[in-house]
Amino acid sequence: MPTLSGEQKRWAFGAAALFLLAVGFLGFALNAQVMVVFAVGWLALMIFGFVGALKMAKGDFAHPLFKSQVMLHVIALALLAAVVARALP
């Protein structure tokens, strides 16, 4: 297995952090029965998006396609934060 460069490690860490955040939000959504469809859909999109991007990028975490997947999920996180902020009194 080849060693990863610093840039590849940063993008892989970002993707892993977003994935763990999505799994945590899925647990919260299932427990509270709030936004369950969003939580399941976000996790499914994340799995298929990251796997597809890595397959097309031939395993390069610093490939622009993988970076765009990470940024797409950062935007989804921002939208989630906006919805939560709007729902709070």
PAFI-28517 format. One record per residue: residue number from 1; residue in three letters; x, y, z of N, C-alpha, C in turn. Coordinates in steps of 0.2 Angstrom, whole numbers, plus 2048, in hexadecimal, padded with zeros to 3 digits. Example, Ala and Ser with C-alpha at 12.3 -4.5 7.8 and 13.67 -1.06 7.14 Angstrom:
resi=1; resn=ALA; n_u=842; n_v=7E4; n_w=827; ca_u=83E; ca_v=7EA; ca_w=827; c_u=842; c_v=7F0; c_w=827;
resi=2; resn=SER; n_u=840; n_v=7F5; n_w=823; ca_u=844; ca_v=7FB; ca_w=824; c_u=840; c_v=800; c_w=827;
//
This chain:
resi=1; resn=MET; n_u=804; n_v=7FA; n_w=800; ca_u=800; ca_v=800; ca_w=800; c_u=805; c_v=806; c_w=800;
resi=2; resn=PRO; n_u=803; n_v=80B; n_w=7FB; ca_u=808; ca_v=811; ca_w=7FB; c_u=806; c_v=816; c_w=801;
resi=3; resn=THR; n_u=80B; n_v=819; n_w=802; ca_u=80A; ca_v=81E; ca_w=808; c_u=807; c_v=824; c_w=805;
resi=4; resn=LEU; n_u=803; n_v=828; n_w=809; ca_u=7FF; ca_v=82D; ca_w=806; c_u=802; c_v=834; c_w=808;
resi=5; resn=SER; n_u=802; n_v=838; n_w=803; ca_u=804; ca_v=83F; ca_w=804; c_u=800; c_v=843; c_w=809;
resi=6; resn=GLY; n_u=803; n_v=849; n_w=80B; ca_u=800; ca_v=84D; ca_w=810; c_u=7F9; c_v=84F; c_w=80E;
resi=7; resn=GLU; n_u=7F8; n_v=851; n_w=807; ca_u=7F2; ca_v=853; ca_w=805; c_u=7ED; c_v=84E; c_w=804;
resi=8; resn=GLN; n_u=7EF; n_v=848; n_w=803; ca_u=7EB; ca_v=842; ca_w=802; c_u=7E8; c_v=840; c_w=809;
resi=9; resn=LYS; n_u=7ED; n_v=841; n_w=80E; ca_u=7EA; ca_v=83F; ca_w=815; c_u=7E5; c_v=844; c_w=818;
resi=10; resn=ARG; n_u=7E6; n_v=84B; n_w=816; ca_u=7E1; ca_v=850; ca_w=818; c_u=7DB; c_v=84F; c_w=815;
resi=11; resn=TRP; n_u=7DA; n_v=84D; n_w=80E; ca_u=7D4; ca_v=84C; ca_w=80B; c_u=7D0; c_v=846; c_w=80E;
resi=12; resn=ALA; n_u=7D5; n_v=841; n_w=80F; ca_u=7D2; ca_v=83A; ca_w=812; c_u=7CF; c_v=83B; c_w=819;
resi=13; resn=PHE; n_u=7D3; n_v=83F; n_w=81D; ca_u=7D0; ca_v=841; ca_w=824; c_u=7CA; c_v=845; c_w=823;
resi=14; resn=GLY; n_u=7C9; n_v=84A; n_w=81F; ca_u=7C3; ca_v=84E; ca_w=81E; c_u=7BD; c_v=849; c_w=81C;
resi=15; resn=ALA; n_u=7BE; n_v=845; n_w=818; ca_u=7B9; ca_v=840; ca_w=816; c_u=7B7; c_v=83C; c_w=81B;
resi=16; resn=ALA; n_u=7BC; n_v=839; n_w=81F; ca_u=7BA; ca_v=835; ca_w=825; c_u=7B7; c_v=838; c_w=82A;
resi=17; resn=ALA; n_u=7B9; n_v=83F; n_w=82B; ca_u=7B5; ca_v=843; ca_w=831; c_u=7AE; c_v=844; c_w=82F;
resi=18; resn=LEU; n_u=7AD; n_v=846; n_w=828; ca_u=7A6; ca_v=847; ca_w=826; c_u=7A2; c_v=840; c_w=826;
resi=19; resn=PHE; n_u=7A5; n_v=83B; n_w=825; ca_u=7A1; ca_v=834; ca_w=825; c_u=79F; c_v=833; c_w=82C;
resi=20; resn=LEU; n_u=7A4; n_v=834; n_w=831; ca_u=7A2; ca_v=832; ca_w=838; c_u=79D; c_v=837; c_w=83A;
resi=21; resn=LEU; n_u=79D; n_v=83D; n_w=838; ca_u=798; ca_v=842; ca_w=83A; c_u=791; c_v=840; c_w=837;
resi=22; resn=ALA; n_u=791; n_v=83E; n_w=831; ca_u=78B; ca_v=83B; ca_w=82E; c_u=788; c_v=835; c_w=832;
resi=23; resn=VAL; n_u=78D; n_v=831; n_w=834; ca_u=78A; ca_v=82B; ca_w=838; c_u=788; c_v=82D; c_w=83E;
resi=24; resn=GLY; n_u=78B; n_v=832; n_w=842; ca_u=788; ca_v=834; ca_w=848; c_u=782; c_v=838; c_w=847;
resi=25; resn=PHE; n_u=781; n_v=83C; n_w=842; ca_u=77A; ca_v=83F; ca_w=841; c_u=775; c_v=83A; c_w=83F;
resi=26; resn=LEU; n_u=777; n_v=834; n_w=83C; ca_u=772; ca_v=82F; ca_w=83A; c_u=770; c_v=82C; c_w=841;
resi=27; resn=GLY; n_u=774; n_v=82B; n_w=846; ca_u=772; ca_v=828; ca_w=84C; c_u=76E; c_v=82D; c_w=850;
resi=28; resn=PHE; n_u=76F; n_v=833; n_w=850; ca_u=76B; ca_v=838; ca_w=853; c_u=764; c_v=839; c_w=850;
resi=29; resn=ALA; n_u=764; n_v=838; n_w=849; ca_u=75E; ca_v=839; ca_w=845; c_u=759; c_v=833; c_w=847;
resi=30; resn=LEU; n_u=75C; n_v=82D; n_w=847; ca_u=758; ca_v=827; ca_w=849; c_u=756; c_v=827; c_w=850;
resi=31; resn=ASN; n_u=75A; n_v=82A; n_w=854; ca_u=758; ca_v=82A; ca_w=85B; c_u=752; c_v=82F; c_w=85C;
resi=32; resn=ALA; n_u=753; n_v=835; n_w=859; ca_u=74E; ca_v=83A; ca_w=85A; c_u=748; c_v=83A; c_w=855;
resi=33; resn=GLN; n_u=749; n_v=836; n_w=850; ca_u=744; ca_v=835; ca_w=84A; c_u=743; c_v=83C; c_w=847;
resi=34; resn=VAL; n_u=748; n_v=83F; n_w=846; ca_u=748; ca_v=846; ca_w=842; c_u=74D; c_v=845; c_w=83C;
resi=35; resn=MET; n_u=74B; n_v=847; n_w=836; ca_u=74F; ca_v=848; ca_w=830; c_u=752; c_v=841; c_w=82F;
resi=36; resn=VAL; n_u=74F; n_v=83B; n_w=830; ca_u=752; ca_v=835; ca_w=82F; c_u=753; c_v=834; c_w=827;
resi=37; resn=VAL; n_u=74F; n_v=836; n_w=823; ca_u=750; ca_v=835; ca_w=81C; c_u=756; c_v=839; c_w=819;
resi=38; resn=PHE; n_u=757; n_v=83F; n_w=81C; ca_u=75D; ca_v=843; ca_w=81A; c_u=763; c_v=83F; c_w=81D;
resi=39; resn=ALA; n_u=763; n_v=83D; n_w=823; ca_u=769; ca_v=839; ca_w=826; c_u=76B; c_v=833; c_w=822;
resi=40; resn=VAL; n_u=766; n_v=82F; n_w=820; ca_u=767; ca_v=829; ca_w=81C; c_u=76A; c_v=82A; c_w=815;
resi=41; resn=GLY; n_u=766; n_v=82F; n_w=812; ca_u=768; ca_v=831; ca_w=80B; c_u=76F; c_v=834; c_w=80B;
resi=42; resn=TRP; n_u=771; n_v=838; n_w=810; ca_u=777; ca_v=83B; ca_w=810; c_u=77D; c_v=836; c_w=811;
resi=43; resn=LEU; n_u=77C; n_v=831; n_w=815; ca_u=781; ca_v=82C; ca_w=816; c_u=781; c_v=828; c_w=810;
resi=44; resn=ALA; n_u=77C; n_v=826; n_w=80D; ca_u=77C; ca_v=822; ca_w=807; c_u=780; c_v=826; c_w=801;
resi=45; resn=LEU; n_u=77E; n_v=82C; n_w=800; ca_u=782; ca_v=830; ca_w=7FB; c_u=789; c_v=831; c_w=7FD;
resi=46; resn=MET; n_u=78B; n_v=831; n_w=803; ca_u=792; ca_v=831; ca_w=805; c_u=795; c_v=82B; c_w=803;
resi=47; resn=ILE; n_u=792; n_v=825; n_w=805; ca_u=796; ca_v=81F; ca_w=803; c_u=796; c_v=81E; c_w=7FC;
resi=48; resn=PHE; n_u=791; n_v=81F; n_w=7F8; ca_u=792; ca_v=81E; ca_w=7F0; c_u=796; c_v=823; c_w=7ED;
resi=49; resn=GLY; n_u=796; n_v=82A; n_w=7F0; ca_u=79A; ca_v=82F; ca_w=7ED; c_u=7A1; c_v=82E; c_w=7EE;
resi=50; resn=PHE; n_u=7A3; n_v=82C; n_w=7F4; ca_u=7AA; ca_v=82B; ca_w=7F6; c_u=7AD; c_v=825; c_w=7F2;
resi=51; resn=VAL; n_u=7A9; n_v=820; n_w=7F2; ca_u=7AC; ca_v=81A; ca_w=7EF; c_u=7AC; c_v=81B; c_w=7E8;
resi=52; resn=GLY; n_u=7A7; n_v=81E; n_w=7E4; ca_u=7A8; ca_v=81F; ca_w=7DD; c_u=7AD; c_v=824; c_w=7DB;
resi=53; resn=ALA; n_u=7AE; n_v=829; n_w=7E0; ca_u=7B4; ca_v=82E; ca_w=7DE; c_u=7BA; c_v=82B; c_w=7DF;
resi=54; resn=LEU; n_u=7BB; n_v=827; n_w=7E4; ca_u=7C2; ca_v=823; ca_w=7E5; c_u=7C3; c_v=81E; c_w=7E0;
resi=55; resn=LYS; n_u=7BE; n_v=81B; n_w=7DD; ca_u=7BF; ca_v=816; ca_w=7D8; c_u=7C1; c_v=81A; c_w=7D1;
resi=56; resn=MET; n_u=7BE; n_v=81F; n_w=7D0; ca_u=7C0; ca_v=823; ca_w=7CA; c_u=7C6; c_v=826; c_w=7CA;
resi=57; resn=ALA; n_u=7C8; n_v=828; n_w=7D1; ca_u=7CE; ca_v=82C; ca_w=7D2; c_u=7D4; c_v=827; c_w=7D3;
resi=58; resn=LYS; n_u=7D3; n_v=820; n_w=7D2; ca_u=7D8; ca_v=81B; ca_w=7D3; c_u=7DB; c_v=81B; c_w=7DA;
resi=59; resn=GLY; n_u=7D7; n_v=81D; n_w=7DF; ca_u=7D9; ca_v=81D; ca_w=7E6; c_u=7DD; c_v=823; c_w=7E8;
resi=60; resn=ASP; n_u=7DD; n_v=828; n_w=7E4; ca_u=7E0; ca_v=82F; ca_w=7E6; c_u=7DC; c_v=833; c_w=7EA;
resi=61; resn=PHE; n_u=7DD; n_v=834; n_w=7F1; ca_u=7D9; ca_v=838; ca_w=7F5; c_u=7DA; c_v=840; c_w=7F3;
resi=62; resn=ALA; n_u=7DF; n_v=842; n_w=7F0; ca_u=7E0; ca_v=849; ca_w=7EE; c_u=7DE; c_v=84A; c_w=7E7;
resi=63; resn=HIS; n_u=7DA; n_v=845; n_w=7E4; ca_u=7D7; ca_v=846; ca_w=7DD; c_u=7D2; c_v=84C; c_w=7DD;
resi=64; resn=PRO; n_u=7D1; n_v=850; n_w=7D8; ca_u=7CC; ca_v=855; ca_w=7D8; c_u=7C4; c_v=852; c_w=7D9;
resi=65; resn=LEU; n_u=7C3; n_v=84C; n_w=7D6; ca_u=7BD; ca_v=849; ca_w=7D7; c_u=7BB; c_v=847; c_w=7DE;
resi=66; resn=PHE; n_u=7C0; n_v=845; n_w=7E2; ca_u=7BF; ca_v=843; ca_w=7E9; c_u=7BE; c_v=849; c_w=7ED;
resi=67; resn=LYS; n_u=7C2; n_v=84E; n_w=7EB; ca_u=7C2; ca_v=855; ca_w=7EF; c_u=7BB; c_v=858; c_w=7EE;
resi=68; resn=SER; n_u=7B8; n_v=857; n_w=7E8; ca_u=7B1; ca_v=85A; ca_w=7E7; c_u=7AC; c_v=856; c_w=7EB;
resi=69; resn=GLN; n_u=7AD; n_v=850; n_w=7EC; ca_u=7A8; ca_v=84C; ca_w=7F0; c_u=7A9; c_v=84E; c_w=7F7;
resi=70; resn=VAL; n_u=7AF; n_v=84F; n_w=7FA; ca_u=7AF; ca_v=852; ca_w=801; c_u=7AC; c_v=858; c_w=801;
resi=71; resn=MET; n_u=7AD; n_v=85D; n_w=7FD; ca_u=7AA; ca_v=864; ca_w=7FD; c_u=7A3; c_v=863; c_w=7FC;
resi=72; resn=LEU; n_u=7A0; n_v=85F; n_w=7F8; ca_u=799; ca_v=85E; ca_w=7F8; c_u=796; c_v=85C; c_w=7FE;
resi=73; resn=HIS; n_u=799; n_v=858; n_w=802; ca_u=797; ca_v=856; ca_w=809; c_u=798; c_v=85B; c_w=80E;
resi=74; resn=VAL; n_u=79D; n_v=860; n_w=80D; ca_u=79D; ca_v=865; ca_w=811; c_u=797; c_v=86A; c_w=810;
resi=75; resn=ILE; n_u=795; n_v=86B; n_w=80A; ca_u=78F; ca_v=86F; ca_w=809; c_u=789; c_v=86C; c_w=80C;
resi=76; resn=ALA; n_u=789; n_v=865; n_w=80B; ca_u=783; ca_v=862; ca_w=80E; c_u=783; c_v=863; c_w=816;
resi=77; resn=LEU; n_u=789; n_v=863; n_w=819; ca_u=789; ca_v=864; ca_w=820; c_u=787; c_v=86C; c_w=822;
resi=78; resn=ALA; n_u=789; n_v=870; n_w=81D; ca_u=787; ca_v=877; ca_w=81E; c_u=780; c_v=878; c_w=81E;
resi=79; resn=LEU; n_u=77D; n_v=875; n_w=819; ca_u=775; ca_v=875; ca_w=819; c_u=772; c_v=872; c_w=81F;
resi=80; resn=LEU; n_u=775; n_v=86D; n_w=821; ca_u=772; ca_v=86A; ca_w=827; c_u=773; c_v=86E; c_w=82D;
resi=81; resn=ALA; n_u=778; n_v=872; n_w=82E; ca_u=779; ca_v=877; ca_w=833; c_u=774; c_v=87C; c_w=832;
resi=82; resn=ALA; n_u=773; n_v=87E; n_w=82C; ca_u=76E; ca_v=884; ca_w=82B; c_u=767; c_v=882; c_w=82D;
resi=83; resn=VAL; n_u=765; n_v=87C; n_w=82C; ca_u=75F; ca_v=879; ca_w=82D; c_u=75E; c_v=879; c_w=835;
resi=84; resn=VAL; n_u=763; n_v=876; n_w=838; ca_u=763; ca_v=876; ca_w=840; c_u=763; c_v=87D; c_w=843;
resi=85; resn=ALA; n_u=767; n_v=881; n_w=840; ca_u=767; ca_v=888; ca_w=843; c_u=760; c_v=88B; c_w=842;
resi=86; resn=ARG; n_u=75D; n_v=88A; n_w=83C; ca_u=756; ca_v=88D; ca_w=83B; c_u=751; c_v=88A; c_w=840;
resi=87; resn=ALA; n_u=752; n_v=884; n_w=842; ca_u=74D; ca_v=880; ca_w=846; c_u=74D; c_v=882; c_w=84D;
resi=88; resn=LEU; n_u=753; n_v=884; n_w=84F; ca_u=754; ca_v=886; ca_w=856; c_u=750; c_v=88D; c_w=857;
resi=89; resn=PRO; n_u=74E; n_v=88E; n_w=85D; ca_u=74A; ca_v=894; ca_w=85F; c_u=74F; c_v=89A; c_w=860;
//
